[in-house]
Amino acid sequence: MSAIVPVRVPKWGLAMTEGKLTAWHKTVGDKVAKGEDLADIESSKIANVLEAPESGVLRRIVAHVDETLPVGALLGVIADMSASDSDLDAYVAEMKDKFAAEAAEAEAPLPDKINVHGQTIQYLKLAPADFEGGVPLVLIHGFGGDLNNWLFNQAELAKERAVYAFDLPGHGGSSKAVADPSLDGLTGVVAAAIRALGLSPVNVAGHSLGGALALNLALKYPELVNAVATICGAGYGSAVNRDYVNGYLAAARRKDLQPVAELLFTDKSLITRDMLDDMIKMKRLDGVEEALHAIAKAALDPVALVALRDRLDTIKAPILGLWGAKDEVILLPEIIGLPLTAHILPDAGHMAHMEAAGEVNKLIEAFLAEKD
């Protein structure tokens, strides 16, 4: 029985309670490798690929295409050929309802808030049950995002360390009024939050604008930063696509936002109606439009972002740079000669940490394991 591995409906983000199975990439009897694409799952927020949790043979499929199941429900079973059919049948019969019941009873962690520099910063902490220390990881989302952008990453990375995902000022559940929307101003808020939570030194990972903030944090506050990872990060010499920024700022309806959101993903099928609705709802909150316009003008200033590249060699912390080769928001920069470890993800776009989550998580964890 120890050779039997369940394939379950994943929980992507705090709000996910069920998932719709939209495709199987394997059939019963197929060999699968750990991390290989196994099935497509669609939640109310986003669609994504479910990767095989372990290597083996797909011995049972118990959920069918177009079936909607609660988080934790059994989809199938991976096992080696030493597991007998009777063992598999008994396992499926016992676990089919048990996993879903366990998931329903589990309490999802809720975000918390902290006041720094007169602003409220929302954050979500995840950590291993037996966590006893070590260097924590801080996640910083990009322009227009929030801590939910890490829904495919935070839980996985939190298997080895405490991981804190922040909402930047003007975003998510943080204060909508932004005292200083510049790169240095936002970096100062992140630094203050790290200090207030007693986390330093930290590892820090940032996406897009968050990547520039992570680099700037290491530059301006070297005592706080142990190592830096950026995903499609700004600040390496390539300016942000202003068509994306201006289009996002101008979009007031779902149909206006659709072509803008498509610039984020190589796989356009990841964009769901609910995702677009959530983005529009956030933009309509009091103070958000003003905050986003201020940040777009100040923190996304091309001169300020490009200038970061010239100062990378003064950053003491080691840097990991990950890029989606098909990014349409921040083009792949000239990375030869940069003081960093670089990886190009060939099939990913700007949201590489979503489109290639498994690979991104492995690269970040391997990098941090060497630097802790």
Residue, then its C-alpha position, 0 to 999 in steps of 0.5 A: m500500500s505504501a506504493i500507492v500515491p493519490v492524485r487529488v484536486p489541488k487547492w490553488g489560493l485561499a478562495m478555491t473550494e472546488g475544481k473542474l477536471t477539463a482534461w486528462h493528459k494521460t490514460v490508465g496504464d501510462k507511465v508518468a514522471k514526477g512533475e509531468d503534466l497530468a490533468d487540467i483543472e479549472s477553478s473559479k479564478i484560474a485554469n492550470v495544469l496539475e502535475a504528477p505528484e510522484s513517478g509511477v504508472l497511472r493505475r486508476i482514473v476515478a474522475h471524468v472530464d467535465e466533472t466538478l469536485p471539491v478540493g482534496a477529492l480523489l482524481g486518480v491513483i499512481a502506483d507501481m506494478s507491485a500494487s495489486d488490483s485488489d489493493l488499488d480497489a480497496y484504496v480507492a473505495e476508502m479514500k474517495d470520500k475521505f480526502a474531500a472530507e479532510a479538505a473541507e474540515a481543514e482551516a485555511p490560513l487567513p491573511d493578517k495585517i501590519n501597520v508601517h509608515g502609516q499604511t496597512i500592509q496585508y500579508l499571508k504567512l505559510a510555514p511548515a508545521d514543524f518550522e523551527g527557524g531558518v531564513p524566511l522568504v518574502l514574496i512581492h507581487g507585480f503591478g496590479g497584482d496581489l498576494n494571490n498571484w503566488l497561489f501556485n508557489q507559496a504553499e510549495l515553497a513553504k514546505e521548507r521555510a516560512v513564506y510571507a506574501f505581501d500586498l503592496p500599498g494600493h493593491g489587494g488588502s493593503s492601504k489604497a493610499v500610497a504615501d510615496p509611489s516611487l521605487d524607493g518609497l515602495t521599497g521602504v514600505v517593504a523594508a519596514a514591514i520586514r523589520a516590524l515582523g522581525l524577519s530579517p535577514v530574509n530571502v526575497a522573491g519578486h515578480s515584474l515590478g516586485g522583482a525591481l523592488a526585490l533588487n532595490l531592497a538588496l541595494k538599499y537595505p543590504e542588512l535585510v537581504n540574504a538572497v534575491a530571486t526575480i521572475c520576469g523582473a523589471g530593473y535589468g535594462s528592459a523597460v516595461n511594455r507601456d501598451y500593457v500598463n496603459g491598457y490595464l489602467a484604461a480598462a473599465r470592462r471585461k472586454d477591454l481587459q481581455p486583450v491586456a490580460e492576454l499579454l501576460f500569458t503564453d497560454k491564453s486559456l489560463i485566463t478565466r472570466d472570473m479572473l477578469d472580473d476580479m481584476i475589474k472589481m479591484k480597480r473599482l475600489d476607492g483609491v485604487e485607480e489613483a494609486l495605480h496611476a501614481i505607481a505607474k508614473a513613479a515606480l515604473d518610470p523607465v529611467a529609474l528601472v533601467a538605472l537599476r541594471d547599472r547598480l546590480d554589481t554593488i548588490k552583495a546578496p546573490i541573485l537568481g533571475l528567471w525569465g519567460a522567453k515569450d514575455e510580452v510585458i518585459l522583454l528578455p534583457e541582455i543577461i550576459g555579464l550580469p552578476l546573477t544566476a539566470h534561467i530562461l523558461p522557454d514556454a512561459g510568458h510574463m506570468a512564468h511563476m503561474e505557467a511554469a510553476g513547478e519549474v520555478n518553484k524547484l529553481i527557487e528552492a534549489f537556489l535558496a537551499e544553497k544560500d541559507 
